[in-house]
């Protein structure tokens, strides 16, 4: 089935809002599958850390803020102060380099950098750390990506993404108070999604963080003929579907029936049953875990600089 609606996601691997919205985005992927054609536009939140420093932002404040995101939305965090603040530009360009070289791989690179940023001490503007984070992705030429970060074509495409992000003036996103303006241009904040109907180009916006019901209302109004998949009875089917694995919050969100709150404990109990039966694998990740099929995708891990800690051996879909 060809995609009937284009879903353009504006996001950045350094944004905790964009990261915390992953459960809602996974629900959309599950419900509508390839009827939605996803496009990732990189926001480019920061070229350096000067703006953060001017506002008194520190690694400690960053770690303390992670507690709120963790408790409210449930994605894994490792709320430990990092060595320093980091800008997101190089990470964004790494995603774009992957998109240029291997279209479709940008989603795996983006998700991996999100997980690395929020669950390890790795820094998004350090090439050694980017190399370490992306080393968990089998079949990816990490050195080629790192070399391409400074390539002229990648820089041009990065600036194009940034310019697209900064076109929210007068938009529904701005009217709803969901836009940002950190560099003199009104921009779509991470994670804004614009849904565009293929037949006539009608576009509807969901600016910033939104409940999954907001996305769902926009999608079904654009095309009420879509097929809408119900939640599975058991999470095993989800792990087969999502090749990069799922966090507990993502699984709980997909399993929740219409208008019901996710039951994280029930999801985790069901996932542990799969592990006990040898049908799933649990990879510790921050204060939670990434769940995969046996032998599935490893999460990014910090292999160096943590003496005494053992090494561990959209979300793209299969």
C-alpha positions in Angstrom: 0.0 0.0 0.0 1.4 3.4 -1.0 1.5 6.1 1.6 -1.5 8.4 1.6 -0.3 10.9 4.1 3.2 12.4 4.5 4.3 13.0 8.1 7.1 15.5 8.5 8.8 15.3 11.9 10.9 18.3 13.0 13.2 17.1 15.7 16.8 17.2 17.1 18.7 14.5 18.9 19.5 16.9 21.8 15.9 17.8 22.6 14.4 16.1 25.6 10.9 16.9 24.4 11.6 15.2 21.0 13.0 12.2 22.8 10.2 11.9 25.3 7.6 12.0 22.5 8.8 8.7 21.1 6.0 6.6 22.7 3.3 8.6 20.9 5.2 8.4 17.6 5.6 4.6 18.0 1.8 4.4 18.4 1.3 6.2 15.1 3.8 3.9 13.3 2.0 0.8 14.7 -1.5 2.0 13.9 -0.9 3.3 10.4 2.2 1.6 9.2 3.3 2.4 5.6 0.2 4.5 5.0 2.3 7.3 6.6 5.4 8.4 4.7 7.7 9.8 7.4 10.3 12.5 6.7 12.8 13.7 9.3 13.8 17.4 9.3 16.7 18.3 11.6 16.1 21.4 13.8 19.7 22.3 14.5 19.1 23.5 18.0 22.7 24.7 18.7 25.9 25.3 16.8 27.7 25.9 20.1 26.9 26.1 23.8 27.1 29.8 24.3 23.4 30.4 24.4 22.9 27.7 27.1 25.8 29.2 29.2 24.3 32.7 28.9 21.1 31.4 30.4 22.9 29.7 33.3 22.3 26.2 31.9 24.8 23.7 33.3 25.4 19.9 33.2 23.8 19.7 36.7 20.6 21.5 35.6 20.5 19.3 32.5 20.6 16.2 34.7 18.1 17.5 37.1 15.7 18.4 34.3 16.0 14.8 33.1 14.2 13.7 36.3 11.0 15.6 35.2 11.1 14.2 31.7 11.7 10.6 33.0 8.9 10.8 35.6 6.3 12.5 33.3 6.8 10.6 30.0 8.7 7.5 30.9 11.5 7.3 28.4 14.9 6.0 29.8 17.3 8.6 31.2 20.6 8.5 33.0 20.3 11.6 35.1 24.0 12.0 35.9 25.8 15.3 35.1 27.9 15.1 32.0 31.5 16.4 31.7 30.2 19.5 29.9 27.4 20.9 27.8 27.3 19.9 24.1 25.9 21.4 20.9 23.8 19.4 18.6 25.0 20.5 15.1 27.5 17.7 14.5 25.0 15.1 15.5 22.4 16.6 13.2 24.8 16.6 10.4 25.7 13.0 11.1 22.1 12.1 10.6 22.0 14.0 7.4 25.2 12.3 6.2 23.5 8.9 6.7 20.4 10.2 5.0 22.4 11.2 1.9 24.5 8.0 1.7 21.8 5.5 2.6 18.3 6.9 2.5 16.2 5.5 5.3 19.2 4.9 7.6 18.8 8.4 9.1 16.1 7.1 11.4 18.3 4.5 13.0 21.1 7.0 13.4 18.8 9.6 14.8 17.3 7.2 17.3 20.6 5.9 18.4 22.0 9.4 19.0 18.9 10.2 21.0 19.4 7.2 23.2 23.1 7.8 23.6 22.5 11.5 24.5 20.0 10.8 27.2 21.2 7.5 28.7 25.0 7.7 28.6 27.7 10.2 29.2 28.5 10.5 25.5 28.5 14.0 24.0 26.9 14.9 20.7 29.6 17.3 19.5 32.6 14.9 20.1 33.5 12.7 17.1 34.9 10.0 19.3 31.7 9.9 21.2 29.6 9.9 18.0 31.7 7.0 16.8 31.2 5.1 20.0 27.5 5.7 20.0 26.9 4.6 16.4 29.2 1.5 16.6 26.2 -0.5 17.8 24.5 -0.2 14.4 25.6 -3.2 12.4 26.4 -2.6 8.8 26.8 1.2 9.1 30.0 2.8 7.9 30.5 5.1 10.8 33.8 6.5 9.6 32.2 7.5 6.3 29.5 9.3 8.2 32.0 11.2 10.5 34.0 12.2 7.5 30.9 13.5 5.7 29.9 15.8 8.6 32.1 18.6 7.2 31.2 17.8 3.6 29.9 20.8 1.7 26.8 19.0 0.5 25.9 17.9 4.0 26.4 21.4 5.3 24.1 22.7 2.6 21.4 20.2 3.4 21.7 20.9 7.1 21.2 24.6 6.4 18.2 23.7 4.3 16.7 21.6 7.1 17.3 24.5 9.6 15.6 27.0 7.2 12.6 24.7 6.8 12.3 24.5 10.6 12.3 28.3 10.9 9.2 28.9 8.9 6.6 28.7 11.7 5.7 32.4 11.8 1.9 32.7 11.5 1.4 29.0 11.7 -1.1 27.1 13.9 2.0 25.9 15.8 2.8 29.5 16.7 -0.8 30.4 17.5 -0.9 27.4 20.0 2.2 28.7 21.7 4.2 25.7 20.6 6.8 27.5 18.4 10.3 28.6 19.5 12.5 31.5 18.7 16.1 31.2 19.9 17.9 32.8 16.9 15.5 35.5 15.6 13.4 33.1 13.6 10.1 31.5 14.6 10.7 27.8 14.3 8.9 24.5 14.7 10.0 23.0 18.0 10.9 19.4 18.4 8.9 17.3 18.1 6.5 19.1 15.7 4.7 17.0 13.1 3.1 18.2 9.9 0.7 15.8 8.2 0.1 16.4 4.5 -2.5 14.6 2.4 -1.1 13.2 -0.8 -4.1 13.8 -3.0 -4.4 17.6 -2.6 -1.6 18.8 -0.3 -3.8 19.8 2.6 -1.5 20.1 5.6 -2.4 19.9 9.3 0.1 20.7 12.1 0.7 19.2 15.5 3.2 21.6 17.0 5.6 20.6 19.8 4.7 17.9 22.2 1.2 16.5 21.8 -0.8 13.6 23.2 -1.2 10.7 20.7 -4.9 11.5 20.5 -4.1 14.8 18.8 -2.0 13.1 16.1 -4.7 10.5 15.6 -7.5 13.1 15.2 -5.4 14.9 12.5 -4.6 11.7 10.6 -8.1 10.3 10.5 -9.6 13.6 9.4 -7.2 13.8 6.6 -8.2 10.3 5.4 -11.0 8.4 7.1 -10.5 5.5 4.7 -7.2 4.5 6.3 -6.7 1.1 7.9 -6.1 1.5 11.6 -4.4 -1.3 13.4 -5.6 -2.2 16.9 -3.1 -2.8 19.8 -1.7 -6.3 19.8 -2.6 -8.8 22.5 1.0 -9.3 23.5 4.2 -7.3 23.0 6.0 -10.1 21.1 4.5 -8.9 17.9 5.9 -5.4 18.6 9.4 -6.6 19.0 9.2 -8.4 15.6 7.9 -5.2 14.0 10.4 -2.7 15.4 13.8 -3.8 14.4 15.6 -1.2 16.6 13.9 -2.4 19.8 11.4 -0.6 22.1 11.6 0.9 25.5 9.1 0.0 28.2 7.2 3.3 27.7 6.9 2.7 24.0 5.6 -0.8 24.4 3.1 0.4 27.1 1.9 3.2 24.8 1.2 0.8 21.8 -0.5 -1.7 24.0 -2.9 0.8 25.5 -6.5 0.7 24.1 -8.2 3.8 22.7 -8.2 6.6 25.3 -6.7 4.4 28.0 -3.6 5.4 29.9 -0.6 3.2 29.2 0.0 0.5 31.9 3.7 0.4 32.2 3.8 -2.3 34.9 1.6 -4.6 32.8 3.8 -4.0 29.8 7.0 -4.8 31.7 5.5 -7.9 33.2 4.6 -9.2 29.7 8.0 -8.3 28.4 9.7 -10.2 31.2 7.6 -13.2 30.4 9.0 -13.1 26.9 12.5 -12.9 28.2 11.9 -15.9 30.5 10.6 -17.9 27.5 13.7 -16.9 25.4 11.5 -14.9 23.0 13.0 -11.5 23.9 16.1 -9.8 25.3 16.4 -7.1 27.8 19.2 -4.6 27.4 19.7 -2.2 30.4 19.4 1.4 29.2 19.7 4.3 31.6 17.1 3.7 34.3 15.1 1.3 32.1 15.8 -1.0 29.2 15.6 -1.6 25.5 13.6 -4.7 24.6 14.4 -6.6 21.4 14.0 -10.0 19.8 16.9 -12.4 20.8 20.1 -11.2 19.1 18.4 -7.9 18.1 19.7 -4.4 18.0 22.1 -3.4 20.9 21.6 0.0 22.5 24.4 2.5 22.5 26.7 2.0 25.5 29.5 3.9 27.0 32.4 1.5 26.7 35.2 3.7 28.0 35.7 5.9 31.1 33.3 3.9 33.4 35.6 1.6 35.3 33.8 -1.3 36.9 30.7 -1.2 34.7 30.3 -4.1 32.3 30.1 -3.5 28.6 26.8 -4.5 27.0 26.7 -6.4 24.0 11.0 6.7 13.8 12.6 3.7 15.4 13.3 2.0 12.2 11.1 -1.0 11.6 11.7 -4.3 10.0 
